[in-house]
Amino acid sequence: MLTGRILVAEDDPQQAKVLTLYLEREGHSVVVATDGLSALEEIRRRQPDLVLLDIMMPHLDGLDVCRVIRSESDIPIMMVTARSTEEDLLAGLDL
Protein backbone atom coordinates (compact mmCIF):
# COMPACT_ATOMS: atom_id res chain seq x y z
CA MET A 1 0.00 0.00 0.00
CA LEU A 2 1.34 3.43 -0.94
CA THR A 3 1.23 5.98 1.84
CA GLY A 4 2.06 9.64 1.85
CA ARG A 5 2.63 12.75 3.87
CA ILE A 6 -0.58 14.77 3.98
CA LEU A 7 -1.10 18.27 5.34
CA VAL A 8 -4.63 18.94 6.58
CA ALA A 9 -5.18 22.71 6.68
CA GLU A 10 -8.41 23.01 8.68
CA ASP A 11 -9.37 25.40 11.48
CA ASP A 12 -12.33 23.32 12.71
CA PRO A 13 -10.88 20.90 15.31
CA GLN A 14 -13.60 18.29 14.77
CA GLN A 15 -13.16 18.27 10.99
CA ALA A 16 -9.38 18.07 11.35
CA LYS A 17 -9.72 15.17 13.80
CA VAL A 18 -12.03 13.18 11.52
CA LEU A 19 -9.78 13.69 8.49
CA THR A 20 -6.66 12.83 10.49
CA LEU A 21 -8.15 9.65 11.97
CA TYR A 22 -9.30 8.40 8.59
CA LEU A 23 -6.03 9.18 6.80
CA GLU A 24 -3.85 7.73 9.55
CA ARG A 25 -5.97 4.58 9.59
CA GLU A 26 -5.13 4.23 5.90
CA GLY A 27 -1.42 4.49 6.74
CA HIS A 28 -0.71 8.11 5.87
CA SER A 29 1.41 10.51 7.91
CA VAL A 30 -0.74 13.56 8.74
CA VAL A 31 0.14 17.04 9.96
CA VAL A 32 -2.60 19.55 10.84
CA ALA A 33 -2.34 23.32 10.38
CA THR A 34 -5.13 25.41 11.90
CA ASP A 35 -4.63 28.64 9.95
CA GLY A 36 -3.31 29.77 6.59
CA LEU A 37 0.04 31.05 7.80
CA SER A 38 0.90 27.87 9.69
CA ALA A 39 -0.23 25.86 6.65
CA LEU A 40 2.35 27.65 4.49
CA GLU A 41 5.04 27.11 7.13
CA GLU A 42 4.27 23.38 7.33
CA ILE A 43 4.20 23.02 3.54
CA ARG A 44 7.62 24.63 3.23
CA ARG A 45 9.04 22.62 6.13
CA ARG A 46 7.59 19.18 5.40
CA GLN A 47 6.94 19.21 1.64
CA PRO A 48 3.81 17.04 1.83
CA ASP A 49 2.61 14.80 -0.98
CA LEU A 50 -0.92 16.25 -0.74
CA VAL A 51 -2.62 19.25 0.88
CA LEU A 52 -6.25 19.12 2.03
CA LEU A 53 -7.07 22.81 2.19
CA ASP A 54 -10.03 24.50 3.86
CA ILE A 55 -11.09 27.76 2.23
CA MET A 56 -12.27 29.61 5.34
CA MET A 57 -9.28 29.84 7.68
CA PRO A 58 -7.95 32.58 9.93
CA HIS A 59 -4.94 34.80 9.14
CA LEU A 60 -4.80 33.80 5.46
CA ASP A 61 -7.71 32.16 3.66
CA GLY A 62 -7.39 28.96 1.69
CA LEU A 63 -7.58 30.66 -1.70
CA ASP A 64 -4.62 32.88 -0.80
CA VAL A 65 -2.73 29.87 0.56
CA CYS A 66 -3.43 28.07 -2.71
CA ARG A 67 -2.07 31.01 -4.73
CA VAL A 68 1.16 31.01 -2.73
CA ILE A 69 1.54 27.23 -3.00
CA ARG A 70 1.00 27.37 -6.77
CA SER A 71 3.67 30.07 -7.12
CA GLU A 72 6.19 27.84 -5.31
CA SER A 73 5.21 24.24 -5.98
CA ASP A 74 3.07 21.75 -7.88
CA ILE A 75 1.92 19.85 -4.76
CA PRO A 76 -1.58 18.42 -5.35
CA ILE A 77 -4.26 20.39 -3.48
CA MET A 78 -7.79 19.28 -2.62
CA MET A 79 -10.14 22.00 -1.45
CA VAL A 80 -12.19 21.00 1.60
CA THR A 81 -14.90 23.55 2.29
CA ALA A 82 -18.49 24.17 3.26
CA ARG A 83 -18.67 27.05 0.79
CA SER A 84 -20.60 26.12 -2.30
CA THR A 85 -21.55 29.24 -4.22
CA GLU A 86 -20.75 29.25 -7.91
CA GLU A 87 -18.29 32.11 -7.37
CA ASP A 88 -16.40 30.15 -4.69
CA LEU A 89 -16.19 27.06 -6.88
CA LEU A 90 -14.97 29.05 -9.87
CA ALA A 91 -12.41 30.90 -7.74
CA GLY A 92 -10.98 27.58 -6.59
CA LEU A 93 -10.85 26.18 -10.11
CA ASP A 94 -9.18 29.34 -11.40
CA LEU A 95 -6.16 28.70 -9.19
TIRO-74064 format. One line per 3 residues: number of its first residue (from 1); their letters; for each residue x, y, z of N, C-alpha, C. Coordinates in nm, 2 decimals. Each point is the difference from the previous one (the first is absolute). Layout:
residues N
NUM	A	X/Y/Z/X/Y/Z/X/Y/Z; ...
//
This chain:
residues 95
1	MLT	0.08/-0.12/0.00/-0.08/0.12/0.00/0.09/0.12/0.00; -0.03/0.10/-0.09/0.07/0.12/0.00/-0.05/0.10/0.10; 0.09/0.06/0.08/-0.05/0.10/0.09/0.08/0.13/-0.02
4	GRI	-0.06/0.11/0.05/0.07/0.12/-0.03/-0.01/0.10/0.12; 0.07/0.11/-0.01/-0.01/0.10/0.10/-0.11/0.10/-0.05; -0.09/0.02/0.09/-0.12/0.09/-0.03/-0.01/0.11/0.10
7	LVA	-0.01/0.12/-0.05/-0.03/0.12/0.08/-0.15/0.02/0.00; -0.06/0.01/0.12/-0.14/0.03/0.01/-0.01/0.15/0.05; -0.04/0.09/-0.08/-0.01/0.14/0.04/-0.15/0.03/0.03
10	EDD	-0.03/-0.01/0.12/-0.14/0.01/0.05/-0.01/0.06/0.14; -0.08/0.11/0.01/-0.01/0.07/0.13/-0.10/-0.06/0.09; -0.09/-0.08/-0.05/-0.10/-0.07/0.08/0.06/-0.12/0.06
13	PQQ	0.02/-0.01/0.14/0.06/-0.11/0.06/-0.07/-0.13/-0.03; -0.13/-0.01/0.00/-0.07/-0.12/-0.02/0.02/-0.05/-0.14; 0.00/0.09/-0.10/0.02/-0.04/-0.14/0.15/-0.05/-0.02
16	AKV	0.09/0.07/0.06/0.14/-0.04/0.00/0.02/-0.14/0.06; -0.07/-0.02/0.11/0.02/-0.13/0.07/-0.06/-0.12/-0.09; -0.11/0.02/-0.05/-0.06/-0.10/-0.09/0.09/-0.03/-0.12
19	LTL	0.04/0.10/-0.07/0.09/-0.02/-0.11/0.13/-0.07/0.04; 0.06/0.04/0.11/0.12/-0.06/0.05/-0.02/-0.14/0.03; -0.10/-0.04/0.08/-0.03/-0.14/0.04/-0.01/-0.09/-0.13
22	YLE	-0.08/0.05/-0.09/-0.02/-0.08/-0.12/0.13/-0.02/-0.08; 0.07/0.11/-0.02/0.13/-0.01/-0.08/0.10/-0.08/0.07; 0.02/0.01/0.13/0.10/-0.08/0.08/-0.04/-0.15/0.00
25	REG	-0.13/-0.02/0.00/-0.05/-0.14/0.00/0.04/-0.07/-0.13; 0.01/0.08/-0.11/0.04/-0.05/-0.13/0.15/0.00/-0.02; 0.07/0.04/0.11/0.15/-0.01/-0.01/0.07/0.12/-0.03
28	HSV	-0.07/0.12/-0.02/0.07/0.12/-0.03/0.05/0.07/0.12; 0.11/0.08/-0.02/0.05/0.09/0.10/-0.07/0.14/-0.02; -0.06/0.05/0.11/-0.08/0.12/-0.01/0.05/0.10/0.10
31	VVA	0.00/0.13/-0.05/0.03/0.11/0.08/-0.11/0.10/-0.02; -0.05/0.06/0.11/-0.11/0.10/-0.01/0.05/0.14/0.02; -0.05/0.09/-0.08/0.03/0.14/0.02/-0.14/0.07/0.02
34	TDG	-0.01/0.09/0.10/-0.13/0.05/0.03/-0.03/0.14/-0.06; 0.10/0.06/-0.07/-0.02/0.12/-0.07/0.08/0.01/-0.12; -0.02/0.10/-0.08/0.07/0.01/-0.13/0.15/0.02/0.01
37	LSA	0.04/0.08/0.09/0.14/0.02/0.02/0.08/-0.12/0.05; -0.06/-0.07/0.09/0.07/-0.12/0.05/0.00/-0.11/-0.11; -0.11/0.00/-0.08/0.00/-0.09/-0.12/0.12/0.02/-0.09
40	LEE	0.02/0.13/-0.03/0.12/0.03/-0.09/0.13/-0.05/0.06; 0.01/0.03/0.13/0.12/-0.04/0.07/0.02/-0.15/0.00; -0.10/-0.08/0.02/0.01/-0.14/0.00/0.02/-0.06/-0.14
43	IRR	-0.05/0.07/-0.10/0.02/-0.05/-0.14/0.15/0.02/-0.03; 0.05/0.12/0.03/0.14/0.02/-0.03/0.09/-0.09/0.08; -0.03/-0.03/0.13/0.08/-0.08/0.08/0.00/-0.15/-0.03
46	RQP	-0.12/-0.05/-0.03/-0.02/-0.14/-0.01/-0.02/-0.05/-0.14; -0.02/0.09/-0.10/-0.03/-0.04/-0.14/-0.09/-0.12/-0.01; -0.13/0.02/0.04/-0.09/-0.12/-0.01/-0.03/-0.04/-0.14
49	DLV	-0.05/-0.12/-0.01/-0.04/-0.06/-0.13/-0.14/0.05/-0.04; -0.08/0.05/0.09/-0.13/0.04/-0.02/-0.04/0.10/0.10; -0.08/0.11/-0.04/-0.05/0.09/0.10/-0.15/0.00/-0.01
52	LLD	-0.07/-0.02/0.11/-0.15/0.01/0.01/-0.02/0.14/0.06; -0.06/0.09/-0.07/0.00/0.14/0.03/-0.14/0.06/0.02; -0.03/0.04/0.12/-0.12/0.07/0.03/0.00/0.14/-0.06
55	IMM	-0.11/0.05/-0.05/0.00/0.14/-0.06/-0.01/0.10/0.11; -0.08/-0.02/0.10/-0.03/0.10/0.10/0.09/-0.03/0.13; 0.12/0.07/0.00/0.09/-0.02/0.11/0.05/0.14/0.05
58	PHL	0.04/0.01/0.12/0.05/0.13/0.05/0.13/0.03/-0.05; 0.04/0.13/0.01/0.13/0.06/-0.04/0.02/0.01/-0.15; -0.03/-0.11/-0.07/0.02/0.00/-0.14/-0.10/-0.11/-0.06
61	DGL	-0.09/0.04/-0.08/-0.10/-0.09/-0.04/0.06/-0.11/-0.10; -0.08/-0.10/-0.02/0.05/-0.11/-0.08/0.03/0.03/-0.15; -0.08/0.10/-0.05/0.03/0.04/-0.14/0.14/0.07/-0.01
64	DVC	0.03/0.08/0.10/0.13/0.07/0.00/0.11/-0.10/0.02; -0.02/-0.10/0.09/0.10/-0.10/0.03/0.02/-0.08/-0.13; -0.10/-0.03/-0.08/0.01/-0.07/-0.12/0.08/0.08/-0.10
67	RVI	-0.02/0.13/-0.01/0.07/0.08/-0.09/0.15/0.00/0.03; 0.03/0.00/0.13/0.15/0.00/0.04/0.06/-0.14/-0.03; -0.08/-0.10/0.03/0.05/-0.14/-0.03/0.03/-0.01/-0.15
70	RSE	-0.09/0.04/-0.08/0.01/-0.01/-0.15/0.12/0.08/-0.05; 0.03/0.11/0.06/0.12/0.08/-0.04/0.13/-0.07/0.03; 0.00/-0.09/0.10/0.12/-0.07/0.05/0.01/-0.14/-0.03
73	SDI	-0.11/-0.07/-0.03/0.00/-0.15/-0.01/-0.11/-0.05/-0.08; 0.01/-0.13/-0.04/-0.11/-0.06/-0.07/-0.07/-0.12/0.09; 0.01/0.02/0.13/-0.06/-0.09/0.09/-0.15/-0.01/-0.03
76	PIM	-0.05/-0.12/0.00/-0.15/-0.02/-0.02/-0.07/0.06/0.11; -0.11/0.07/-0.03/-0.09/0.07/0.10/-0.14/-0.04/-0.02; -0.07/-0.05/0.11/-0.14/-0.02/0.00/-0.07/0.10/0.09
79	MVT	-0.09/0.07/-0.05/-0.07/0.10/0.08/-0.11/-0.07/0.08; 0.00/0.03/0.13/-0.10/-0.06/0.09/-0.07/0.12/0.06; -0.13/0.02/-0.04/-0.07/0.11/0.05/-0.15/-0.02/0.01
82	ARS	-0.06/0.09/0.08/-0.15/0.00/0.01/-0.06/0.10/-0.10; 0.09/0.08/-0.06/-0.05/0.11/-0.09/-0.03/-0.07/-0.13; -0.12/0.04/-0.06/-0.04/-0.07/-0.12/-0.06/0.10/-0.10
85	TEE	0.02/0.13/0.01/-0.05/0.08/-0.10/0.07/-0.02/-0.13; -0.06/0.04/-0.11/0.07/-0.02/-0.13/0.12/0.09/-0.01; 0.00/0.12/0.06/0.12/0.08/0.00/0.12/-0.07/0.08
88	DLL	-0.03/-0.06/0.11/0.10/-0.06/0.08/0.06/-0.12/-0.08; -0.09/-0.08/-0.06/0.05/-0.11/-0.08/0.09/0.04/-0.12; -0.05/0.10/-0.06/0.08/0.06/-0.12/0.14/0.06/0.05
91	AGL	-0.01/0.06/0.11/0.13/0.06/0.06/0.10/-0.11/0.03; -0.05/-0.11/0.05/0.09/-0.11/0.03/0.06/-0.07/-0.13; -0.09/-0.01/-0.10/0.05/-0.06/-0.12/0.09/0.09/-0.08
94	DL	-0.01/0.13/0.02/0.08/0.09/-0.07/0.15/0.00/0.05; 0.02/-0.06/0.12/0.13/0.00/0.05/0.08/-0.12/-0.05
//
